[in-house]
Amino acid sequence: MKTFRRFVWIVVLLLASVLPASVATAERYFELPIDWTGTLNGAPFRIRVPENWNGTLLVFAHGYGRWPEPAVAPPPIPVEEQLLALGYAMAGSAFRNPGMSIKEGIQNTLALTGYFRGHVGSPDRVILWGFSMGGLITQASIEKYPGIYDAGIPMCATSAGMTKAGDWYLTPMLAYDAAFGWPEAWGSVGDVRDDLVFDDDVAPVLMPQLMNPANYGLFEFIRLVSDLPAASFYPPIGNVAGAMFFATEGRAEMEVRAGGPPFQNVGHVYTLSEDEIDYLNGLGVDAEGLLATMNAQTEIEAWRPARHYMERYADLSGKIKRPVLSVHTTADGICPVFMESAYRETVAAAGQEDMLVQVYTDGVGHCAFTPQQILDVFAAMEYWLDTGTPPDDSFFAGEGFLSGYEPLPWPQPVQ
């Protein structure tokens, strides 16, 4: 029965893709199809509307990008051609500057949605979605503008919000410091150098250490104390480098945006299980000694104005009034899956858990979703919006979805 219901909704979406555009009730001002590019509020954008538009607009928020400022075009949207073939209109902004542009992403995405309504037509519904940083933009926007967006699909998002996530990123930084020593040229663990560049400053130090087999035990210490998955930590996926990127260059950029260091670890106690300590000792690592070194540095305090900046633009209240379907891989070393536990707690504390469905895949790496998984998620959201009933496991019975999976709890400070 569950498989049949999922099949029915996929058929509905496919039928919608071949019906004439006049079937959609969305008001439109131009003949279809449309493929527009331009610049809005300093941000390049692209809008595409197929001839068989089904009335739904998908607004995509992209993830972290390092392209030259300003970008000349928004990055490509995943499975864009497949979604267009199903009849969806697509819109995406490059945001007005690159990097950790959460504030700008919220503002430019909102402006683009309004531009679509005013210049292309009025959609029947608007679904906001995004990957990684774009997932956090999706979560923040669905809280702020429930009258604009009808639903949100954050994928591989920084779901804990940036202050919690940034506090957590101190963990691999301190673990690296304990294991190898923090280079003075990088600034300090609590306040990295403002112009730190990963490729020029960090990678030449980090990568030879990572490639040296004698350092395996030390990197295992960093991984285990940070609760990062082994499957995506080492090359060829190598999320250890990605985590260190955001802990160094990414953090430097956030400090500049916020006007100072916004993250802290006061009161945190870093721990390992007895089994993990025994395992590391077997690799020749003094795990307890390294933990003691980390726990001697739990006095890092944020600069209050900088933390307030992060709280204002990059934290979540959980007060969602529209359906949110979050998707995460279980082996994500950039935005660890336990960020979803923090998001669930935040939404539950706001009394809005009925508005949240969380699903997980067995993908290895950050945002490692298959095209079919993304299409299945959209089919599930359409069902939710059409019926008012949250989708159950029958929509996620395909390849790679994990029924009943529960991520680890958020690693709260131990007082």
WOPERA-V113997 format. One record per helix or strand of 3 or more residues. SS is the DSSP state (H for helix, E for strand). FROM is the first residue (numbers start at 0). LEN is the number of residues. If there is no record, write none. Layout:
# WOPERA-V113997
((SS/FROM/LEN) (SS/FROM/LEN))
This chain:
# WOPERA-V113997
((H/1/17) (H/20/3) (E/33/7) (E/42/7) (E/55/6) (H/79/6) (E/88/5) (H/101/18) (E/124/7) (H/132/12) (E/150/5) (H/161/19) (H/183/3) (H/197/14) (H/212/13) (H/229/3) (H/238/9) (H/248/10) (H/273/9) (H/286/9) (H/303/11) (E/322/9) (H/338/11) (H/352/3) (E/355/9) (H/370/17) (H/392/4))
